[in-house]
């Protein structure tokens, strides 16, 4: 990659905010759940409507995906409680299925979103993301 190509990527309006949004989404899933979501929510409500289109797109996608991830977690806990509680032997099957099916999918989508933000492109989270 030449120095000119690096400079062109740095000139894309909203790219820094898009990268920050995608990074916070992944941090919310992997390192600091809740805290990273609160920071992402503040950024979303502060900048979503007035940010450049790239940043607005990534903010909408990551905020929506974070809400969906939280809903899946809440619904999963509800299912566990309905079918016998946390002492039931099949609870771990449900927890492992959640990590394999949902959590990993949300993480992979976040990685794809971050890669697209790094190259200055929008990204639409399939099924759960609003259109950009």
Backbone as CSV, one residue per row, in Angstrom:
resi,resn,N_x,N_y,N_z,CA_x,CA_y,CA_z,C_x,C_y,C_z
1,UNK,0.845,-1.164,0.000,0.000,0.000,0.000,0.895,1.233,0.000
2,UNK,0.645,2.106,-0.905,1.474,3.304,-1.010,1.017,4.359,-0.013
3,UNK,1.841,5.361,0.139,1.520,6.447,1.052,0.281,7.201,0.582
4,UNK,0.077,7.316,-0.738,-1.101,7.991,-1.276,-2.371,7.238,-0.929
5,UNK,-2.317,5.907,-0.980,-3.496,5.109,-0.647,-3.869,5.278,0.822
6,UNK,-2.869,5.352,1.678,-3.132,5.575,3.099,-3.766,6.942,3.298
7,UNK,-3.266,7.937,2.615,-3.813,9.283,2.728,-5.248,9.323,2.231
8,UNK,-5.568,8.631,1.141,-6.930,8.631,0.611,-7.893,8.019,1.616
9,UNK,-7.510,6.914,2.267,-8.381,6.305,3.262,-8.599,7.230,4.452
10,UNK,-7.590,7.996,4.831,-7.721,8.903,5.970,-8.644,10.073,5.652
11,UNK,-8.867,10.369,4.383,-9.703,11.492,3.988,-11.182,11.130,3.871
12,UNK,-11.555,9.897,4.085,-12.953,9.487,3.955,-13.743,10.062,5.128
13,UNK,-14.764,10.876,4.852,-15.528,11.489,5.942,-16.241,10.435,6.796
14,UNK,-16.095,10.535,8.086,-16.785,9.643,9.009,-16.119,8.313,9.261
15,UNK,-14.958,8.084,8.645,-14.322,6.773,8.794,-13.890,6.515,10.238
16,UNK,-13.357,7.499,10.907,-12.909,7.312,12.296,-14.072,6.943,13.210
17,UNK,-15.199,7.615,13.032,-16.377,7.309,13.843,-16.928,5.924,13.508
18,UNK,-16.872,5.543,12.236,-17.317,4.205,11.833,-16.446,3.127,12.476
19,UNK,-15.143,3.344,12.475,-14.217,2.386,13.100,-14.477,2.312,14.599
20,UNK,-14.702,3.453,15.223,-14.980,3.479,16.657,-16.271,2.726,16.978
21,UNK,-17.308,2.926,16.167,-18.580,2.240,16.399,-18.415,0.727,16.304
22,UNK,-17.735,0.266,15.269,-17.535,-1.176,15.105,-16.653,-1.739,16.221
23,UNK,-15.651,-0.985,16.632,-14.781,-1.436,17.724,-15.560,-1.539,19.029
24,UNK,-16.396,-0.557,19.313,-17.208,-0.601,20.531,-18.188,-1.764,20.508
25,UNK,-18.727,-2.067,19.340,-19.626,-3.218,19.217,-18.902,-4.508,19.601
26,UNK,-17.695,-4.692,19.080,-16.922,-5.895,19.408,-16.486,-5.896,20.873
27,UNK,-16.115,-4.747,21.400,-15.745,-4.663,22.813,-16.947,-5.016,23.688
28,UNK,-18.131,-4.583,23.286,-19.343,-4.913,24.021,-19.575,-6.420,24.048
29,UNK,-19.319,-7.087,22.951,-19.533,-8.538,22.890,-18.441,-9.330,23.596
30,UNK,-17.213,-8.836,23.575,-16.084,-9.664,23.993,-15.406,-9.237,25.293
31,UNK,-15.347,-7.964,25.598,-14.536,-7.508,26.733,-15.324,-6.809,27.836
32,UNK,-16.045,-5.786,27.486,-16.730,-4.954,28.479,-18.211,-4.802,28.142
33,UNK,-18.985,-5.872,28.310,-20.414,-5.752,27.997,-21.071,-4.709,28.895
34,UNK,-21.957,-3.979,28.326,-22.657,-2.945,29.075,-21.955,-1.604,28.993
35,UNK,-20.714,-1.544,29.423,-19.965,-0.281,29.401,-19.753,0.177,27.960
36,UNK,-19.290,-0.729,27.118,-19.079,-0.379,25.706,-20.407,-0.055,25.033
37,UNK,-21.485,-0.759,25.431,-22.792,-0.467,24.848,-23.249,0.940,25.227
38,UNK,-23.034,1.337,26.460,-23.426,2.685,26.874,-22.672,3.749,26.085
39,UNK,-21.391,3.539,25.866,-20.604,4.488,25.067,-21.119,4.513,23.632
40,UNK,-21.411,3.325,23.077,-21.960,3.240,21.721,-23.315,3.940,21.641
41,UNK,-24.148,3.767,22.657,-25.461,4.416,22.666,-25.321,5.936,22.701
42,UNK,-24.377,6.444,23.492,-24.143,7.892,23.537,-23.716,8.393,22.158
43,UNK,-22.785,7.682,21.534,-22.347,8.074,20.186,-23.506,8.016,19.199
44,UNK,-24.326,6.971,19.296,-25.453,6.807,18.379,-26.416,7.983,18.498
45,UNK,-26.839,8.296,19.704,-27.822,9.362,19.875,-27.232,10.749,19.620
46,UNK,-25.932,10.889,19.793,-25.300,12.193,19.576,-24.982,12.450,18.102
47,UNK,-24.512,11.418,17.382,-23.970,11.647,16.040,-24.732,10.980,14.899
48,UNK,-25.638,10.082,15.163,-26.252,9.291,14.088,-26.911,10.154,13.020
49,UNK,-27.637,11.178,13.428,-28.375,11.974,12.444,-27.511,13.004,11.719
50,UNK,-26.408,13.440,12.338,-25.605,14.487,11.707,-24.235,14.014,11.240
51,UNK,-23.945,12.737,11.401,-22.646,12.190,10.988,-22.628,11.975,9.478
52,UNK,-21.445,11.928,8.876,-21.353,11.555,7.457,-21.996,10.183,7.228
53,UNK,-22.385,9.919,6.002,-23.160,8.706,5.717,-22.443,7.426,6.145
54,UNK,-21.139,7.349,5.972,-20.400,6.149,6.374,-20.515,5.925,7.879
55,UNK,-20.281,6.961,8.655,-20.358,6.843,10.114,-21.785,6.562,10.562
56,UNK,-22.750,7.245,9.967,-24.151,7.011,10.320,-24.575,5.585,10.052
57,UNK,-24.132,5.055,8.924,-24.450,3.669,8.578,-23.884,2.711,9.619
58,UNK,-22.621,2.871,9.956,-21.996,1.969,10.928,-22.589,2.158,12.328
59,UNK,-22.937,3.375,12.694,-23.575,3.596,13.990,-24.930,2.899,14.058
60,UNK,-25.744,3.031,13.001,-27.048,2.369,12.986,-26.902,0.855,13.037
61,UNK,-25.964,0.325,12.263,-25.768,-1.127,12.219,-25.324,-1.665,13.578
62,UNK,-24.333,-1.038,14.181,-23.794,-1.563,15.438,-24.777,-1.383,16.588
63,UNK,-25.494,-0.277,16.616,-26.473,-0.079,17.687,-27.593,-1.104,17.566
64,UNK,-28.097,-1.303,16.351,-29.148,-2.292,16.129,-28.673,-3.701,16.474
65,UNK,-27.477,-4.063,16.036,-26.947,-5.399,16.324,-26.730,-5.589,17.823
66,UNK,-26.329,-4.545,18.525,-26.157,-4.643,19.977,-27.494,-4.877,20.672
67,UNK,-28.524,-4.203,20.203,-29.864,-4.418,20.760,-30.299,-5.859,20.518
68,UNK,-30.100,-6.357,19.295,-30.456,-7.745,18.984,-29.676,-8.729,19.847
69,UNK,-28.396,-8.492,20.036,-27.586,-9.388,20.872,-28.106,-9.397,22.308
70,UNK,-28.481,-8.237,22.809,-29.052,-8.166,24.154,-30.383,-8.884,24.255
71,UNK,-31.225,-8.737,23.228,-32.511,-9.436,23.223,-32.332,-10.947,23.196
72,UNK,-31.385,-11.423,22.407,-31.113,-12.865,22.366,-30.688,-13.354,23.743
73,UNK,-29.843,-12.598,24.420,-29.388,-12.981,25.755,-30.553,-13.023,26.745
74,UNK,-31.428,-12.031,26.698,-32.589,-11.998,27.594,-33.535,-13.151,27.286
75,UNK,-33.817,-13.389,26.003,-34.699,-14.493,25.625,-34.103,-15.838,26.015
76,UNK,-32.808,-15.984,25.859,-32.142,-17.227,26.240,-32.301,-17.490,27.733
77,UNK,-32.119,-16.464,28.551,-32.319,-16.630,29.991,-33.763,-16.981,30.313
78,UNK,-34.703,-16.390,29.595,-36.111,-16.730,29.784,-36.401,-18.178,29.439
79,UNK,-35.842,-18.658,28.347,-36.028,-20.060,27.948,-35.442,-20.993,29.000
80,UNK,-34.269,-20.680,29.491,-33.635,-21.517,30.521,-34.517,-21.578,31.765
81,UNK,-35.053,-20.446,32.180,-35.914,-20.431,33.362,-37.211,-21.192,33.129
82,UNK,-37.772,-21.081,31.933,-39.029,-21.769,31.633,-38.884,-23.288,31.579
83,UNK,-37.758,-23.774,31.142,-37.626,-25.226,30.977,-36.923,-25.915,32.137
84,UNK,-36.759,-25.225,33.243,-36.228,-25.938,34.393,-35.200,-25.210,35.214
85,UNK,-34.807,-24.039,34.837,-33.852,-23.281,35.632,-32.416,-23.629,35.338
86,UNK,-31.543,-23.020,36.099,-30.111,-23.150,35.854,-29.513,-24.429,36.424
87,UNK,-30.276,-25.172,37.237,-29.768,-26.427,37.769,-30.053,-27.611,36.843
88,UNK,-30.872,-27.403,35.828,-31.209,-28.489,34.902,-29.973,-28.892,34.097
89,UNK,-29.814,-30.192,33.821,-28.613,-30.649,33.108,-28.514,-30.138,31.671
90,UNK,-29.631,-29.851,31.041,-29.589,-29.406,29.645,-29.354,-27.904,29.514
91,UNK,-29.216,-27.221,30.620,-28.926,-25.786,30.577,-27.636,-25.517,29.814
92,UNK,-26.627,-26.346,30.046,-25.343,-26.133,29.371,-25.446,-26.359,27.869
93,UNK,-26.338,-27.236,27.456,-26.555,-27.431,26.017,-27.075,-26.133,25.402
94,UNK,-28.014,-25.503,26.082,-28.580,-24.247,25.583,-27.521,-23.145,25.575
95,UNK,-26.726,-23.071,26.634,-25.686,-22.040,26.717,-24.649,-22.229,25.613
96,UNK,-24.223,-23.466,25.390,-23.230,-23.743,24.344,-23.809,-23.468,22.962
97,UNK,-25.069,-23.842,22.746,-25.711,-23.532,21.463,-25.776,-22.025,21.235
98,UNK,-26.049,-21.268,22.293,-26.063,-19.813,22.165,-24.708,-19.301,21.698
99,UNK,-23.637,-19.776,22.326,-22.312,-19.283,21.943,-21.937,-19.707,20.534
100,UNK,-22.314,-20.906,20.152,-21.950,-21.392,18.816,-22.797,-20.719,17.743
101,UNK,-24.092,-20.612,17.976,-24.979,-20.095,16.934,-25.085,-18.569,16.926
102,UNK,-25.351,-17.986,18.066,-25.657,-16.560,18.095,-24.439,-15.690,18.390
103,UNK,-23.779,-15.960,19.484,-22.673,-15.098,19.893,-21.576,-15.067,18.831
104,UNK,-21.191,-16.233,18.331,-20.147,-16.284,17.299,-20.592,-15.552,16.035
105,UNK,-21.860,-15.679,15.684,-22.373,-14.980,14.501,-22.302,-13.471,14.692
106,UNK,-22.705,-12.994,15.870,-22.619,-11.559,16.143,-21.173,-11.073,16.101
107,UNK,-20.249,-11.876,16.616,-18.828,-11.489,16.591,-18.315,-11.448,15.156
108,UNK,-18.632,-12.467,14.357,-18.181,-12.478,12.961,-18.746,-11.282,12.197
109,UNK,-20.014,-10.955,12.424,-20.589,-9.785,11.765,-19.848,-8.516,12.179
110,UNK,-19.490,-8.424,13.451,-18.726,-7.273,13.925,-17.357,-7.181,13.282
111,UNK,-16.712,-8.322,13.099,-15.402,-8.333,12.432,-15.546,-7.878,10.986
112,UNK,-16.558,-8.385,10.289,-16.784,-7.961,8.901,-17.089,-6.467,8.845
113,UNK,-17.892,-5.980,9.787,-18.197,-4.555,9.837,-16.962,-3.712,10.098
114,UNK,-16.102,-4.168,11.011,-14.872,-3.430,11.313,-13.943,-3.394,10.107
115,UNK,-13.815,-4.507,9.414,-12.966,-4.543,8.214,-13.491,-3.556,7.175
116,UNK,-14.799,-3.533,6.977,-15.368,-2.591,6.011,-15.184,-1.146,6.465
117,UNK,-15.290,-0.889,7.750,-15.048,0.474,8.249,-13.593,0.870,8.038
118,UNK,-12.681,-0.068,8.234,-11.257,0.228,8.052,-10.918,0.581,6.610
119,UNK,-11.650,0.018,5.650,-11.387,0.343,4.244,-12.325,1.435,3.729
120,UNK,-13.163,1.989,4.617,-14.016,3.104,4.231,-15.277,2.718,3.501
121,UNK,-15.800,1.534,3.763,-17.030,1.079,3.114,-18.107,0.846,4.162
122,UNK,-19.350,0.969,3.725,-20.468,0.653,4.596,-20.641,-0.850,4.719
123,UNK,-21.396,-1.260,5.706,-21.664,-2.683,5.906,-23.069,-2.832,6.451
124,UNK,-23.823,-3.748,5.868,-25.184,-4.031,6.307,-25.197,-5.371,7.027
125,UNK,-25.548,-5.364,8.302,-25.663,-6.614,9.058,-26.877,-7.375,8.535
126,UNK,-26.681,-8.568,7.972,-27.804,-9.319,7.400,-28.871,-9.622,8.452
127,UNK,-30.114,-9.482,8.066,-31.306,-9.775,8.863,-31.536,-8.826,10.038
128,UNK,-30.508,-8.373,10.727,-30.699,-7.591,11.949,-30.372,-6.115,11.787
129,UNK,-29.731,-5.746,10.706,-29.302,-4.356,10.535,-30.263,-3.560,9.673
130,UNK,-30.488,-2.290,10.030,-31.307,-1.435,9.175,-30.557,-1.091,7.887
131,UNK,-31.291,-0.686,6.899,-30.640,-0.327,5.638,-29.902,0.990,5.796
132,UNK,-28.818,1.121,5.055,-28.009,2.353,5.113,-28.403,3.294,3.999
